[in-house]
Amino acid sequence: MDNSSSSDLVSVVSVLKYKSKNAQQVTDKIAVEAPLEIRVNGVTLATLMRTPGADDCLVRGFLVTEGIIRSLDDIEHLDFPQIHQCLVILKDFVDINLAEHQRYLPNYGSCGICSTTKSLSHEIDVAQAGSFSSNFNSIDSSSLFGALNQLNEQQQAFKDTGGIHSAGLFSPQGDALHLSEDIGRHNAVDKVIGAYLMAAKSVEFNQVFLLVSSRLSFEIIQKSLIAGIPLVAALSAPSSLAVELAVKYEQTVIGFLRPPNFNLYHQGAVKVSYE
C-alpha cells in the first residue's frame, strides 16, 4: 500500500443508526474527501477532490496520465506549500499548452475527465499504446486471482468505511508492486502509477498489469494506455467507451474478476489462460 496510513484516509463521525426499528447513537468511519489544487507553471491546472495521502504520487501520476509530461524528468520543481495545494514547475524544454488541460470545475471523486476543455479525442495522446513488450504476452487466471486477494487484503480504508476505491500494479506473476486507496477511482490509479514512477524512473509499464476495485470507465483505460499498461482488470464492469478504446489499442480487458470467474472483454496484447 502507499505511504498513507488508514487513519489518514478515514474520519470518525457520530451517526444515529436505525436497525430493526430501533435507533442508537454510534460512531462511524467515513472516507476523507478534500480538494487538492495543482498549479503548473503558475497556472491552476485542476482541483482534484481526493482522499489525502500519497499526494506526491497522485500529482506525478496525474501529470503523466493526463499527457502533460512524458516522464518525471520533465519536472524541475514540485512542492506542497499548503496541505491542499501543489506547485509544479516544468523544465524549459517541456512544450505543452496548459490551457488545453485546464479544468474549470473541481474534479470530483467520481469523475476523471469532467470539466476539462479536451474532448474524447484526447485518446490521440496515447503515446505508449502499441509498444507493449513481447515479454509480457500471457497470464494465467491464478495470477489474476492472487492479485485480487492481495488487493482485498490491503483495502483497510474500504473495510473501515465501505466508501473508497483501490488500485494496484502487479507483476505478470500476480505479485503486488504498489497499492493505493482513494475516494476517486481515477485518483487511486494515478497514485499507483505515480508511486511506480517514483520508485524507479526507468520502470517499464509494459511489464505490469493494473487491477482496480471499481468499474472500468473510459478515463481509467485512457490513463493506463498513456502509461503503456497492456492489461487492465476490474472487480466490476467496463463501459462501452472503455472497451472500444482498449480494442483500438489492443489492450487486454477483464471485468467482474471474482474467483473463480471473470469476463474477458477483449484479448489484446496479453493472452489470458484459465487454470
N, C-alpha and C positions, 0 to 999 in steps of 0.2 A: 504494500500500500504506500501512498505518497507520504510525505513527511508531516502531514497534519494528523493530529490525534482525533479520536471520535468525539471528544469533548469540545473540540474546535468547531465541529460541524453541527452540533446539537444544542438546542436551547430548552430549558425546563420551564413549563408554564402550568398554571392552575386551571383545571377544567372541571365542569360539572358533568359527570359521566352517568348516562342513563342506561340501565341494564335490567331487563326483566321488570320494567315499570318502576324501578327504584332508582333514585338519584343519590349520587355520592360525590363529594368534593375530593378530587385526587390530583396528583401531579402527572404531567405527561411530557414526553420528549418530542420536540418538533425540529425539523431541519432548519438551519440558519440560512437566510437569504439576505444578501446585501449587495449594493452596487459597487462596481469597480470601474472607474474611468481610466481609459487607456489613451494617452496623448502621445502622438508620434510626430517628432519634429515640430512641436508646438501646436499641432492640430489635434483636436479631440476626435479620435477615430471612432470610438464606441464606448458605451457604458454597458458593461456586462452585469446582469443580475446573476450572481454566483453564490456558492457556499464558500466563505473564506477558508483559506488553507491552500498551500501549494500555489499561491498566486503567481510566483515566479515561473512555474511550469505552465500555468494557464496562459499567461501573456505570451510566452515564447511559442507555445503550441498554436495559439490563435494567430499570431503573425505569420507563421509558416502555412497553416491550413487555409488562411484567407488569401494566400498568394502575395502577401506584402513583402516577405523576404524569402530567399531560397535556402538560406542556412543561418545558423546563429552567428556566423562570421560577419553577417551584414549589419549586426548591431554594434554601434560604437559605445553606447551607454544605456543602461537600464536601471531605474531607481524607483523606490516607493517613498516619496516624501511624506505621504499620508497613508493611513491604513487602507483607504479606499481609492487611492489614485496611483497610477503608474506612469512614469515619464520615460519615453524611449527616444533616443537619438540614433538615427541610422547613419551609416558611413556614407561619405560623399559619393561613392560610385553607385549607390543604390538608386536606380531610376524608377520611380513609382509615382503614379498620380493618386495621391491620398484621397482626393475628393471623390474618386470613384468607389472608394472603400468605406467612406463615412456612413455612419448610422445615425439618423437624426432622432430616433426614439430609443429608450432603453431596450437592450437586447434581453428580453425576458427569458426565464429559465426554460420555457417550453419551445422557444423559437430560435433557430440558428441563423436564418438569413433575413429575418424581418427587419424592416426599416433601412435596409441598405439600398443604395442607388444602383447597384449592379443587378442585372436580370439573371434569369436562369442560364443565360448563355455564358455565365461565369465559368461553366464547365470547360471552356476552351483553355482555361488557365491550368488544367490538369497536366502538369509538365512531366510527371514521373510515370503516369499510366502508360502501359505498353512496354515498360522496361523491367517487368517482373523477372526475377532471377530464375534461371532454369534449375538452380539448386533446390528451390522450394517448389516442386511441381506436383507433390502429392501429400495427402494427410489421411490418417485413418480416424474413424469415429472415436476410438478410445482416447486419442489426444484431445479431441474436442470436448468429450465428457470430462476428462481430467482437468482441463482448463476451467470448465464451468464449476466444478467442485471447488477449485481454488478461489474463484471469484466469489462464490457464495459464502465461503468460509471467512473471507476478509471484509464482507459487507456489514461491518459493525454499526455504522450510522444508519443503514437501512433497517437493520434488526431493531435498533432503538426507536426509529421514527416511522418506518414504512413509507417514507416520502422522499427518497433520494435515489439517484441513479449511480451505477458504477460502470467502469470500463477498464479493460485490461489488454495489455500487449503480451503475446505469448510466443514461444519458440514453436517450430513445427512439431516438436515432441509434446507440446502442451505445458511446458514449464513457464511459470509466471515471470515476466521481466519487470513490469510495472503495473500497478493497480491504483485507481483513483475513484473517489466518490464526489458527487456534486448534485445539487438540485436540478441542474440543467444537463441533459444527456450529452449535448454537444460540448459543454464545458468539461465534462468528465473525459471526453475523447481528447480535447485539446490538452488537458492536464497530463494524460499518459504519453501523448506524443511529445509534449514539451519536456517531460521527465526523461524520456528516452534520449532525446537530443542532448540534454544537459549531462547525462551520464557519460556519453561518448559521442563527440561531434561527427565521428566517421561512421555512425551506425548505418546499417542498411535496412530500411523498412521493408524491402522486398524479401527479407528473411524472417518476417514475423507475421502473425495474424492478429486481428482486432476482435475482441468479444465485448459486447455491450449487454446490459441488463434490460434495455428498453426496446422499443420498436426501432426499425431501421428506416429513417427518413432520408430525404434527398441530401440534406446537408451533411449527415454523417458519412454517407457514401462519398460525397464530394470531398470532404476533408480527408478521408482515408485514401482516396485516389491521388489527391495532391501530394500527400506524404509518400505515396508509392506502395501501399499495402495491398497485397494480392488477394487476400481472403478476409471477409468480414462475416461474423456470426452474431446472432442475437437471440435472446430468450423469447422475443415476440416477433411480430410480423413486419415485413418490409412494405414500403409504399410502392405504388406503380412507378413513380418517377425514379425512386431509388433503384429498382430493378432495371429500368430502361438505361440508366446511366452505367450501372455495373455491366450490363450486357455489351454496351458500346465499347467499353474499355477492357472487356474480358476479365473482369474481376469475379471471383467466386463468392456467391452469397448464400448464406444459410440462415434460416429463420426457425422459430419455435424449437430451439435447441433444448430439449427436455428429455434426458436419458430415460429409456433407450431410443428415443425418437428424435427426428429433426426433418425439416423440409429443405431440400436443395433447390433453390430458386434459379440459380444459374451456375453451371460448372464451367469456370473460366480457366485461368492460368493454373490454378491448383485443383487437381483431381481428388475427389473425395471417395474413400472406400469405407464400406461398413463392415465392422468386425463383430 
